[in-house]
């Protein structure tokens, strides 16, 4: 099983993440940001990734540090769990609709962090959640998982639906990219021989 546990403590947040890339989508989520928990549930369930996240952050200020640092810590856990990337498919993609909303996510476990985020949110908040924090989460994730991620919301009217399709599609894309390919067991999917 490809598993990892990361504990990240700063002056702003205290976060513990446990991950199993070969899971069934089980999750225990307690970030103090309910909408973020709902979105992380989408990644776990649709990615078939077992995910446990416990976070304490300076929510009296706002949710920025907590959301960003959860992204960082999940990225670190993914990087640790995937190891040298031998045998993975490397690339993954997904289109996910939710009613009127449609998003596409494409990922490459290239060893190079990169984020293209094209999401024209139709409003600034979903409940108490500032949608600007979505990009902060994904930037933290890609910087520490060392992957390239292209996120495009192709259409949508409801900002909750826009956000949910992004996270669901991320789960599906991660599932595809991190899946072990039996035809390339032990082989790193790169002409360089390393990712």
LINVEN-V171280 format. One record per backbone hydrogen bond with DSSP energy under -0.5 kcal/mol. NH is the residue of the N-H (numbers start at 0). CO is the residue of the C=O. E is the energy in kcal/mol with one decimal. If there is no record, write none. Layout:
# LINVEN-V171280
nh=NH co=CO e=E
nh=NH co=CO e=E
This chain:
# LINVEN-V171280
nh=2 co=0 e=-1.1
nh=3 co=18 e=-1.9
nh=5 co=16 e=-2.9
nh=7 co=14 e=-3.0
nh=9 co=12 e=-3.5
nh=13 co=55 e=-2.4
nh=14 co=7 e=-2.7
nh=15 co=53 e=-2.6
nh=16 co=5 e=-2.8
nh=17 co=51 e=-2.4
nh=18 co=3 e=-2.7
nh=19 co=49 e=-2.1
nh=20 co=1 e=-2.6
nh=22 co=19 e=-1.1
nh=22 co=47 e=-0.6
nh=27 co=50 e=-2.0
nh=29 co=52 e=-2.5
nh=33 co=31 e=-0.5
nh=35 co=32 e=-0.6
nh=36 co=32 e=-2.1
nh=37 co=33 e=-2.2
nh=38 co=34 e=-2.0
nh=39 co=35 e=-2.9
nh=40 co=36 e=-2.0
nh=41 co=37 e=-1.0
nh=42 co=38 e=-1.5
nh=43 co=39 e=-2.4
nh=44 co=40 e=-2.8
nh=45 co=41 e=-2.4
nh=46 co=42 e=-1.7
nh=47 co=43 e=-0.9
nh=48 co=43 e=-1.9
nh=49 co=19 e=-2.1
nh=50 co=25 e=-2.5
nh=51 co=17 e=-2.8
nh=52 co=27 e=-2.7
nh=53 co=15 e=-2.5
nh=54 co=29 e=-2.6
nh=55 co=13 e=-2.1
nh=57 co=11 e=-1.1
nh=58 co=56 e=-2.3
nh=60 co=57 e=-1.9
nh=61 co=57 e=-1.3
nh=66 co=62 e=-2.8
nh=67 co=63 e=-2.6
nh=68 co=64 e=-2.5
nh=69 co=65 e=-2.2
nh=70 co=66 e=-1.9
nh=71 co=67 e=-2.2
nh=72 co=68 e=-2.5
nh=73 co=69 e=-2.6
nh=74 co=70 e=-2.3
nh=75 co=71 e=-2.3
nh=76 co=72 e=-2.2
nh=77 co=73 e=-2.6
nh=78 co=74 e=-2.4
nh=79 co=75 e=-2.2
nh=80 co=76 e=-2.6
nh=81 co=77 e=-2.5
nh=82 co=78 e=-1.1
nh=84 co=81 e=-1.7
nh=86 co=186 e=-3.1
nh=87 co=84 e=-1.6
nh=88 co=176 e=-0.6
nh=88 co=178 e=-1.5
nh=89 co=176 e=-2.1
nh=90 co=88 e=-1.7
nh=91 co=106 e=-2.2
nh=93 co=104 e=-2.0
nh=95 co=102 e=-2.6
nh=97 co=100 e=-2.4
nh=100 co=97 e=-2.4
nh=101 co=154 e=-2.4
nh=102 co=95 e=-2.2
nh=103 co=151 e=-3.1
nh=104 co=93 e=-2.4
nh=105 co=149 e=-2.2
nh=106 co=91 e=-3.1
nh=107 co=147 e=-2.2
nh=108 co=89 e=-2.0
nh=109 co=107 e=-2.1
nh=110 co=145 e=-1.9
nh=113 co=146 e=-1.9
nh=115 co=148 e=-2.6
nh=116 co=114 e=-0.5
nh=117 co=115 e=-0.6
nh=117 co=150 e=-3.0
nh=118 co=116 e=-0.5
nh=120 co=118 e=-1.8
nh=125 co=128 e=-2.5
nh=126 co=124 e=-0.6
nh=128 co=125 e=-2.4
nh=129 co=127 e=-0.5
nh=130 co=123 e=-2.3
nh=130 co=128 e=-0.6
nh=132 co=129 e=-2.1
nh=133 co=130 e=-1.6
nh=135 co=131 e=-0.8
nh=136 co=132 e=-2.2
nh=137 co=133 e=-2.1
nh=138 co=134 e=-2.6
nh=139 co=135 e=-2.1
nh=140 co=136 e=-2.2
nh=141 co=137 e=-2.7
nh=142 co=138 e=-2.1
nh=143 co=139 e=-1.2
nh=143 co=140 e=-0.5
nh=144 co=140 e=-2.7
nh=145 co=141 e=-1.3
nh=146 co=141 e=-1.1
nh=147 co=107 e=-2.8
nh=148 co=113 e=-2.8
nh=149 co=105 e=-2.9
nh=150 co=115 e=-3.3
nh=150 co=148 e=-0.5
nh=151 co=103 e=-2.8
nh=152 co=117 e=-2.5
nh=153 co=101 e=-2.1
nh=153 co=151 e=-0.8
nh=154 co=101 e=-1.5
nh=158 co=156 e=-0.6
nh=161 co=157 e=-2.4
nh=162 co=158 e=-2.5
nh=163 co=159 e=-2.7
nh=164 co=160 e=-2.5
nh=165 co=161 e=-1.5
nh=166 co=162 e=-2.0
nh=167 co=163 e=-2.6
nh=168 co=164 e=-2.4
nh=169 co=165 e=-2.0
nh=170 co=166 e=-2.2
nh=171 co=167 e=-2.3
nh=172 co=168 e=-2.7
nh=173 co=169 e=-2.8
nh=174 co=170 e=-2.4
nh=175 co=171 e=-1.9
nh=176 co=172 e=-2.6
nh=177 co=173 e=-2.8
nh=178 co=174 e=-0.8
nh=180 co=86 e=-3.3
nh=181 co=179 e=-0.7
nh=183 co=180 e=-2.0
nh=184 co=181 e=-0.8
nh=186 co=183 e=-2.4
nh=188 co=84 e=-0.5
nh=188 co=186 e=-0.5
nh=189 co=187 e=-2.6
nh=192 co=189 e=-1.0
